[in-house]
């Protein structure tokens, strides 16, 4: 954040109208939320191609380092803005459990013993035996930042808005010297 400089030349009280700060924080949070939603909507794939099992069609995932692609719209619709009651900040969160995995990346998971069910050929059962011994590869999901990216882009604008709101919300009331 930027600097705020206040010079006091005489005795008095400085009051901060928190309503103005709450308005600014709510507006900034909603702007971050909408820009993040637009970013998710506009991202094209370029990564691995997945085939739907229950539907006809394919889904092309995003490449590492790029925002996630909208597949169902659930991630985008789970974005929420939470302004702090004190008026000093806000949070934008994605409510889906996998949002943090996409934002920060993930490692591991899955079934180390392969697919469930039996009736496999000789080569498949040999692979299963190797996996049972712990000789399987760990899956890695590289980060696909979306919220951090928008926050970094919008930081200068948020700083400007907060400075403007602070200058309007601060009031000076002259008091007698103590």
N, C-alpha and C positions, 0 to 999 in steps of 0.2 A: 504494500500500500504506500501511497504517497505521504508526504509530511503535512502536518497541520500546525501552523505557528500562531500562537495567541500571545499578544503583548498586553500586560496589565499596567496602567499608569496610575491608577488610584484604587481606593478600596471599593469593592463591589462584589456582586455575585454573578457568576456565569451560569445560565440555565440552558439546558438542551431540550428542545421539544422532540421527544422520542417518536411522536406520530409521523413527523417528516422522515425520520430515519427508517421507520418501518415501511413507509410507502416506497422509499428508494430501494430498500432491500427486497421487498416483495416484487417490485417491477424488475429489478436486476435478475432475481431468481427465475421469474417467469420468462424473461428474455433468454436466459441460459437454457432453460427447459425447451423452449420452442426452437432455438437454433440447434440444439442437440437432436431433437426429433427430425428436423429438416435434414441434418447431416446423415442420420440413419436412413431416412427415406431416399436420399440422393446417392448413396454409396452403391457402386456397381461391384460385382463380384471380382473374379479374376483368380480365385483360389480353387480349392478342390470342388469337384462336382459330386453332389449327393443325389440319389434317386429316392423319391418318396415311396414308401411301401403301401400306404393306405390310399394315396391319390396318384393320379397320372402326372408325370412331369418331373422336372429336376430342379435343383436348388444349387446355385453357385455361391460358395462361401467367400468371405472377404480374405484378402491376403494379410499376413502378419504386418502390424504397424498401421493398418488402415482401419477405419471404423467398421463395425459389423454391418452386414447387409440385412435389410428387413426381409424376413421370411414370412412371419405371421403377423407382425405388428405388435406382438405382446410386449417386447422390450420397450418400444417407443411409447406405448400407452401406459406403461408402468412408471414413467417419469413423474416425479412429484416435487413441488417446491415447498420448503419449510422455512419461513422467515422466523428468526429468533424473537421471542416475546420482548426482549430487552431492546430490540432494534439495532443491535450491533453486528448483525450478520445474517446469513441465510445458508441453507443447504439444499442441494438438488440431488435427489436419490432416485435410482432405478430399483423398483420393487422386486424384480425377478431375481431368483436365487443365482442365476448364471451371469448376472451383470458384472459382478466383481471378477469372475473368471475371465470374461471378455476384456475387462478394463486392465487387469493386472497380469493376466496369463495364469496358466495352471499346469501342474505336472502330476502324472499318475492317474489313478482311477481305472475303472473298467474291471473286467473279469480276467485274472491272469491265467485261467485254465481254458480259455477259449469259449466257444459257443456251448450252450447247454444242449443236452440231447446226445444220443449215441448213433450207432450205425455209420461209422466213418470208415473210409478206406485206410489202407496201411500207412500211407504217407500222412494222412490227417491225424491218425492216432499217435504216430511218432512225434508229431508236432505237439500234441497234447501232453505226451509224457515229458517232453523237454520243458514245456511251460510249467508243469507241476513241480519240476525241480527248481523253479525260479529263474529259468533261462528265457525270459521273455523281455520284450522291450517296453519301457515306460512311455506312455503317450504324453506328448507335450503340446499344449495350446499356447502359442505365442500371443502376446498382448495385442489387443485390438482396441486402443483407447478411443473413447468417444466423449465422455464427460470432461476428462482432464484436458483434452484437446480444445474444446470449446471454452473452458474456463481460462486457459492460457491465452487464447485469442481475444477474449473479452476483458481481461484484467485491466488494460489501460482505460477502457470505457467505464468500467465499474469504479475505478479510482476517481475519474473525473466526476462521475455522478455523486459519489460520496463526499468529495470536497465541496461540490455545489450545495448539497443538502446540509452539510455541516455549517457552511457560511450562512445559510438561510435559517437553520434551526437554532443556532447559538444566539442568545440574547444577553445583553449586559444591563445590570441594574445597579445604579450608583447607591452606595451605602455610606454611612458615616464612618470615619476612621475609628479604629478600636484602640 
